[in-house]
Amino acid sequence: MNIEIEKEADGRWIAEVPDLSGVMAYGTTRQDALAKAESLALRVIADRLDHGEAIPELDELFAVPA
């Protein structure tokens, strides 16, 4: 699952998992935003599995561009 990350004009970082609608998190640092997005993505995947819903096909858990 790819994570897109960028720095906002106000200095905050935002990380998003496009394969999971609504999985987006802000952080004060790049690492903070990544950790929050990964945690949220795992909760969304677990919730979907609990409810018998489809999840994206996973070749690897998370891929973050350098």
C-alpha positions in Angstrom: 0.0 0.0 0.0 1.5 3.3 -1.0 1.6 6.3 1.4 1.7 9.8 -0.2 3.3 12.4 2.0 4.0 16.1 1.7 4.7 19.1 3.7 2.0 21.7 3.9 2.6 25.5 3.7 2.0 25.8 7.4 4.9 23.4 8.2 2.7 20.4 9.1 3.2 17.1 7.3 0.2 15.2 5.8 0.3 11.5 4.9 -2.4 9.7 2.9 -3.1 6.1 1.9 -5.0 6.5 -1.4 -6.1 2.9 -1.5 -8.1 3.4 1.7 -10.6 6.2 1.4 -10.4 8.7 4.2 -7.0 7.5 5.6 -5.2 10.7 6.0 -3.2 12.1 9.0 -1.3 15.2 9.9 1.8 15.3 12.0 4.3 17.8 13.2 7.1 15.8 11.6 7.3 13.5 8.6 7.8 10.5 10.8 4.8 11.5 13.0 2.5 11.8 10.0 3.6 8.5 8.6 3.1 6.7 12.0 -0.4 8.1 12.3 -1.4 7.2 8.8 0.0 3.7 9.2 -1.9 3.2 12.5 -5.1 4.5 11.0 -4.8 2.3 7.9 -4.3 -0.8 10.0 -7.4 0.1 12.1 -9.5 0.6 8.9 -8.2 -2.7 7.4 -9.0 -4.6 10.7 -12.5 -3.0 10.8 -13.2 -4.0 7.2 -12.1 -7.6 7.9 -14.3 -7.7 11.0 -17.3 -6.7 8.9 -16.5 -9.0 6.0 -15.7 -6.1 3.7 -13.1 -6.1 0.9 -9.7 -4.7 1.5 -7.1 -3.7 -1.1 -4.8 -6.4 -2.4 -1.5 -6.2 -0.4 1.8 -6.9 -2.1 3.5 -5.3 0.8 2.1 -3.5 3.8 3.4 0.0 3.4 5.6 1.7 0.7 6.9 5.2 1.4 8.8 7.2 -1.1 12.2 8.4 0.1 
